[in-house]
Amino acid sequence: MGRHFEVRAAAMAASAKAKSAIYMRASKEIYAAAKSGEPDPNSNLALRSAIEKYRKQCPKDVIDRAIEKAKGGDTVAYIQGRYEFMGPGGSNIIVDTLTDNVNRALVGVRTTCTKKGAKMAAVAYNFENLGALNFKYGNRDEVEESLILGDVDVQSVEDIGDGNIEVHVTPSDLDKAKTVLADLGINDFDRAELTMIPNEWIEVNDEDKAKLQAMLDELDESEDVQAVYHNVENL
């Protein structure tokens, strides 16, 4: 069938694998959040945040099934983990896991990272835990003023082009920020979640960037990896 078919088939397989990984991450995080309190997003803030995080990335039935599973007698215990690495070109990498098998998660993450030239090292101090919101709105100054007047602890408000605004707030004020932005008619977010933001972005050479990208791709397919953060520009 030729090279074109091979490339297309490989792309479709990669896409299917990426979707499967996202659905698995969503299902685990939503299930764990529902188990942490009432399985009702109206009264469970963690569950509401998890649903908001994944609602654009996976079908509604994936979310609904995870909540129904939490309502039933299922007692799977997912444990959070965090692993830190110094990566290619002096990059900093943080890998968060959510797993029912801690040993499998540790071995899998460490193997993937070390074979791509990373070594375990304390790097989290180079990152800041923040609430991040991305959305479309035409007036950056109006957004910033509304958040400040709404008593939101704003870290930054940036116009990142094409009418897109990126806001960083202290983690405890993420939901307050969404409430304030709703008064401006902003209810649709490309991102509204807690994340790790590097204090400084760095550039690495093409060889190191390729190693890091291969590492990120492999981690993205892991059933135990929930999130990966790094400080490399343009990756």
C-alpha positions as a Markdown table, in Angstrom:
| # | Residue | x | y | z |
|---|---|---|---|---|
| 1 | Met | 0.0 | 0.0 | 0.0 |
| 2 | Gly | 3.0 | 2.3 | 0.1 |
| 3 | Arg | 4.8 | 4.7 | 2.4 |
| 4 | His | 1.8 | 7.1 | 2.6 |
| 5 | Phe | -0.4 | 4.4 | 4.1 |
| 6 | Glu | 2.3 | 3.4 | 6.6 |
| 7 | Val | 2.7 | 7.0 | 7.8 |
| 8 | Arg | -1.0 | 7.5 | 8.0 |
| 9 | Ala | -1.5 | 4.3 | 9.9 |
| 10 | Ala | 1.2 | 5.2 | 12.3 |
| 11 | Ala | -0.3 | 8.6 | 12.9 |
| 12 | Met | -3.7 | 7.1 | 13.5 |
| 13 | Ala | -2.3 | 4.6 | 16.0 |
| 14 | Ala | -0.4 | 7.3 | 17.8 |
| 15 | Ser | -3.6 | 9.4 | 18.0 |
| 16 | Ala | -5.6 | 6.5 | 19.3 |
| 17 | Lys | -3.0 | 5.7 | 21.9 |
| 18 | Ala | -2.9 | 9.4 | 23.0 |
| 19 | Lys | -6.6 | 9.5 | 23.3 |
| 20 | Ser | -6.6 | 6.3 | 25.4 |
| 21 | Ala | -4.0 | 7.8 | 27.7 |
| 22 | Ile | -6.1 | 11.0 | 28.2 |
| 23 | Tyr | -9.3 | 9.0 | 28.9 |
| 24 | Met | -7.5 | 6.9 | 31.4 |
| 25 | Arg | -6.0 | 9.9 | 33.2 |
| 26 | Ala | -9.4 | 11.6 | 33.2 |
| 27 | Ser | -11.2 | 8.5 | 34.5 |
| 28 | Lys | -8.7 | 8.0 | 37.4 |
| 29 | Glu | -8.6 | 11.6 | 38.5 |
| 30 | Ile | -12.4 | 12.0 | 38.4 |
| 31 | Tyr | -12.9 | 8.7 | 40.2 |
| 32 | Ala | -10.4 | 9.7 | 42.9 |
| 33 | Ala | -12.0 | 13.1 | 43.3 |
| 34 | Ala | -15.5 | 11.6 | 43.5 |
| 35 | Lys | -14.2 | 9.1 | 46.2 |
| 36 | Ser | -12.7 | 12.0 | 48.2 |
| 37 | Gly | -16.1 | 13.4 | 49.1 |
| 38 | Glu | -19.7 | 13.3 | 47.7 |
| 39 | Pro | -19.8 | 12.1 | 44.1 |
| 40 | Asp | -21.7 | 15.3 | 43.2 |
| 41 | Pro | -19.8 | 18.1 | 41.5 |
| 42 | Asn | -22.2 | 20.6 | 43.0 |
| 43 | Ser | -21.0 | 19.9 | 46.5 |
| 44 | Asn | -17.5 | 18.4 | 45.8 |
| 45 | Leu | -15.0 | 21.1 | 44.7 |
| 46 | Ala | -12.3 | 18.6 | 43.8 |
| 47 | Leu | -14.7 | 16.7 | 41.5 |
| 48 | Arg | -16.0 | 19.9 | 39.9 |
| 49 | Ser | -12.4 | 21.0 | 39.1 |
| 50 | Ala | -11.5 | 17.5 | 37.7 |
| 51 | Ile | -14.5 | 17.5 | 35.4 |
| 52 | Glu | -13.7 | 21.1 | 34.2 |
| 53 | Lys | -10.1 | 20.0 | 33.5 |
| 54 | Tyr | -11.1 | 17.1 | 31.2 |
| 55 | Arg | -14.5 | 18.1 | 29.8 |
| 56 | Lys | -12.9 | 19.3 | 26.5 |
| 57 | Gln | -10.5 | 16.4 | 26.2 |
| 58 | Cys | -12.8 | 13.4 | 26.6 |
| 59 | Pro | -16.4 | 12.4 | 25.9 |
| 60 | Lys | -19.0 | 12.9 | 28.5 |
| 61 | Asp | -19.6 | 9.2 | 29.0 |
| 62 | Val | -16.0 | 8.8 | 30.2 |
| 63 | Ile | -16.7 | 11.3 | 32.9 |
| 64 | Asp | -20.1 | 9.8 | 33.8 |
| 65 | Arg | -18.7 | 6.3 | 34.0 |
| 66 | Ala | -15.9 | 7.4 | 36.4 |
| 67 | Ile | -18.5 | 9.1 | 38.7 |
| 68 | Glu | -20.8 | 6.1 | 38.6 |
| 69 | Lys | -17.9 | 3.8 | 39.4 |
| 70 | Ala | -17.2 | 5.9 | 42.5 |
| 71 | Lys | -20.8 | 5.7 | 43.6 |
| 72 | Gly | -20.7 | 1.9 | 43.4 |
| 73 | Gly | -18.8 | -0.5 | 45.6 |
| 74 | Asp | -15.5 | -0.2 | 43.8 |
| 75 | Thr | -12.7 | 0.4 | 46.3 |
| 76 | Val | -9.6 | 1.0 | 44.1 |
| 77 | Ala | -7.1 | 3.1 | 46.0 |
| 78 | Tyr | -5.1 | 5.5 | 43.7 |
| 79 | Ile | -2.0 | 6.9 | 45.3 |
| 80 | Gln | -0.3 | 10.1 | 44.1 |
| 81 | Gly | 3.4 | 10.3 | 43.5 |
| 82 | Arg | 5.9 | 12.9 | 42.3 |
| 83 | Tyr | 9.3 | 12.2 | 40.7 |
| 84 | Glu | 11.9 | 14.9 | 39.8 |
| 85 | Phe | 14.7 | 14.7 | 37.2 |
| 86 | Met | 17.5 | 16.7 | 35.8 |
| 87 | Gly | 17.0 | 16.1 | 32.1 |
| 88 | Pro | 18.9 | 16.6 | 28.8 |
| 89 | Gly | 20.5 | 20.0 | 28.4 |
| 90 | Gly | 20.1 | 20.8 | 32.1 |
| 91 | Ser | 16.3 | 20.7 | 31.8 |
| 92 | Asn | 14.1 | 20.3 | 34.8 |
| 93 | Ile | 11.3 | 17.7 | 34.7 |
| 94 | Ile | 8.6 | 16.8 | 37.2 |
| 95 | Val | 6.4 | 13.7 | 36.7 |
| 96 | Asp | 3.2 | 13.3 | 38.7 |
| 97 | Thr | 1.6 | 9.8 | 38.9 |
| 98 | Leu | -1.7 | 8.5 | 40.1 |
| 99 | Thr | -1.6 | 4.8 | 40.4 |
| 100 | Asp | -2.8 | 1.6 | 42.2 |
| 101 | Asn | 0.7 | 0.2 | 42.0 |
| 102 | Val | 3.4 | 2.5 | 43.3 |
| 103 | Asn | 6.3 | 0.2 | 42.5 |
| 104 | Arg | 5.2 | -0.1 | 38.9 |
| 105 | Ala | 4.8 | 3.6 | 38.6 |
| 106 | Leu | 8.3 | 4.3 | 40.0 |
| 107 | Val | 10.1 | 1.7 | 37.9 |
| 108 | Gly | 8.2 | 2.8 | 34.7 |
| 109 | Val | 8.9 | 6.5 | 35.2 |
| 110 | Arg | 12.5 | 6.1 | 36.2 |
| 111 | Thr | 13.3 | 3.7 | 33.4 |
| 112 | Thr | 11.7 | 6.0 | 30.8 |
| 113 | Cys | 13.6 | 9.1 | 32.0 |
| 114 | Thr | 17.0 | 7.6 | 32.7 |
| 115 | Lys | 17.2 | 5.9 | 29.3 |
| 116 | Lys | 16.7 | 9.3 | 27.7 |
| 117 | Gly | 19.6 | 10.8 | 29.7 |
| 118 | Ala | 17.8 | 12.1 | 32.8 |
| 119 | Lys | 18.8 | 11.5 | 36.4 |
| 120 | Met | 16.7 | 11.8 | 39.5 |
| 121 | Ala | 17.4 | 15.2 | 41.3 |
| 122 | Ala | 15.5 | 17.7 | 43.3 |
| 123 | Val | 14.2 | 20.3 | 40.9 |
| 124 | Ala | 10.7 | 21.3 | 42.2 |
| 125 | Tyr | 12.1 | 24.4 | 43.8 |
| 126 | Asn | 12.5 | 25.8 | 40.3 |
| 127 | Phe | 8.7 | 25.7 | 39.8 |
| 128 | Glu | 5.8 | 27.4 | 41.3 |
| 129 | Asn | 2.4 | 25.8 | 42.0 |
| 130 | Leu | -0.2 | 28.0 | 40.4 |
| 131 | Gly | -3.8 | 28.1 | 39.1 |
| 132 | Ala | -3.7 | 28.6 | 35.3 |
| 133 | Leu | -6.6 | 29.8 | 33.2 |
| 134 | Asn | -6.6 | 30.2 | 29.4 |
| 135 | Phe | -9.5 | 31.7 | 27.5 |
| 136 | Lys | -10.5 | 34.1 | 24.7 |
| 137 | Tyr | -11.3 | 37.7 | 25.6 |
| 138 | Gly | -10.5 | 41.0 | 23.8 |
| 139 | Asn | -9.4 | 43.2 | 26.7 |
| 140 | Arg | -6.5 | 42.1 | 28.9 |
| 141 | Asp | -6.7 | 45.2 | 31.2 |
| 142 | Glu | -10.4 | 44.6 | 31.9 |
| 143 | Val | -9.6 | 41.0 | 32.9 |
| 144 | Glu | -6.8 | 42.1 | 35.3 |
| 145 | Glu | -8.9 | 44.9 | 36.8 |
| 146 | Ser | -11.9 | 42.6 | 37.4 |
| 147 | Leu | -9.7 | 40.0 | 39.1 |
| 148 | Ile | -8.0 | 42.5 | 41.4 |
| 149 | Leu | -11.4 | 44.1 | 42.3 |
| 150 | Gly | -12.7 | 40.7 | 43.0 |
| 151 | Asp | -10.0 | 40.2 | 45.6 |
| 152 | Val | -8.3 | 37.4 | 43.6 |
| 153 | Asp | -4.6 | 36.9 | 44.3 |
| 154 | Val | -3.4 | 37.4 | 40.7 |
| 155 | Gln | 0.2 | 36.5 | 39.8 |
| 156 | Ser | 0.0 | 37.5 | 36.1 |
| 157 | Val | -2.3 | 38.3 | 33.3 |
| 158 | Glu | -0.9 | 38.0 | 29.8 |
| 159 | Asp | -2.2 | 38.6 | 26.3 |
| 160 | Ile | -0.7 | 35.6 | 24.4 |
| 161 | Gly | -2.0 | 36.6 | 21.0 |
| 162 | Asp | -5.1 | 36.1 | 18.8 |
| 163 | Gly | -7.4 | 37.3 | 21.6 |
| 164 | Asn | -6.1 | 34.6 | 24.0 |
| 165 | Ile | -5.5 | 35.5 | 27.7 |
| 166 | Glu | -3.5 | 33.5 | 30.2 |
| 167 | Val | -4.0 | 34.1 | 33.9 |
| 168 | His | -2.0 | 32.8 | 36.8 |
| 169 | Val | -3.4 | 33.0 | 40.3 |
| 170 | Thr | -2.5 | 31.4 | 43.7 |
| 171 | Pro | -3.9 | 27.8 | 43.9 |
| 172 | Ser | -6.5 | 28.6 | 46.5 |
| 173 | Asp | -8.0 | 31.4 | 44.3 |
| 174 | Leu | -8.6 | 29.3 | 41.2 |
| 175 | Asp | -12.3 | 28.9 | 41.7 |
| 176 | Lys | -12.7 | 32.5 | 42.9 |
| 177 | Ala | -11.1 | 33.6 | 39.6 |
| 178 | Lys | -13.5 | 31.6 | 37.6 |
| 179 | Thr | -16.4 | 33.1 | 39.5 |
| 180 | Val | -15.1 | 36.7 | 38.8 |
| 181 | Leu | -14.5 | 35.9 | 35.1 |
| 182 | Ala | -18.0 | 34.6 | 34.8 |
| 183 | Asp | -19.3 | 38.1 | 35.5 |
| 184 | Leu | -17.4 | 39.2 | 32.4 |
| 185 | Gly | -19.2 | 36.5 | 30.4 |
| 186 | Ile | -16.2 | 34.2 | 30.4 |
| 187 | Asn | -17.4 | 30.6 | 31.1 |
| 188 | Asp | -15.5 | 28.7 | 28.4 |
| 189 | Phe | -11.9 | 27.9 | 29.3 |
| 190 | Asp | -9.2 | 26.2 | 27.2 |
| 191 | Arg | -7.5 | 25.5 | 30.5 |
| 192 | Ala | -8.5 | 26.0 | 34.1 |
| 193 | Glu | -6.4 | 23.9 | 36.4 |
| 194 | Leu | -3.6 | 23.7 | 39.0 |
| 195 | Thr | -0.2 | 23.3 | 37.4 |
| 196 | Met | 3.5 | 23.8 | 37.9 |
| 197 | Ile | 5.0 | 26.8 | 36.2 |
| 198 | Pro | 8.8 | 27.1 | 35.9 |
| 199 | Asn | 10.4 | 30.2 | 37.4 |
| 200 | Glu | 12.6 | 30.4 | 34.3 |
| 201 | Trp | 12.4 | 28.9 | 30.8 |
| 202 | Ile | 15.5 | 27.6 | 29.1 |
| 203 | Glu | 16.6 | 26.7 | 25.6 |
| 204 | Val | 18.4 | 23.4 | 24.7 |
| 205 | Asn | 20.1 | 22.3 | 21.5 |
| 206 | Asp | 18.2 | 20.2 | 18.9 |
| 207 | Glu | 19.7 | 16.9 | 20.1 |
| 208 | Asp | 18.7 | 17.4 | 23.7 |
| 209 | Lys | 15.3 | 18.7 | 22.6 |
| 210 | Ala | 14.7 | 15.5 | 20.6 |
| 211 | Lys | 15.7 | 13.3 | 23.6 |
| 212 | Leu | 13.3 | 15.3 | 25.8 |
| 213 | Gln | 10.5 | 15.1 | 23.3 |
| 214 | Ala | 10.9 | 11.3 | 23.0 |
| 215 | Met | 10.8 | 11.1 | 26.8 |
| 216 | Leu | 7.6 | 13.2 | 27.0 |
| 217 | Asp | 6.0 | 11.1 | 24.3 |
| 218 | Glu | 6.8 | 7.8 | 26.2 |
| 219 | Leu | 5.6 | 9.2 | 29.5 |
| 220 | Asp | 2.4 | 10.4 | 27.9 |
| 221 | Glu | 1.5 | 6.8 | 27.0 |
| 222 | Ser | 2.1 | 5.5 | 30.6 |
| 223 | Glu | -1.0 | 4.3 | 32.4 |
| 224 | Asp | 0.4 | 5.7 | 35.7 |
| 225 | Val | 1.6 | 9.2 | 34.6 |
| 226 | Gln | -0.9 | 11.9 | 35.3 |
| 227 | Ala | 1.0 | 15.0 | 34.4 |
| 228 | Val | 4.5 | 16.1 | 33.3 |
| 229 | Tyr | 6.1 | 19.5 | 33.7 |
| 230 | His | 9.3 | 20.9 | 32.3 |
| 231 | Asn | 11.1 | 24.2 | 31.8 |
| 232 | Val | 12.2 | 24.0 | 28.1 |
| 233 | Glu | 11.1 | 26.7 | 25.8 |
| 234 | Asn | 9.3 | 25.9 | 22.5 |
| 235 | Leu | 8.6 | 22.2 | 23.2 |
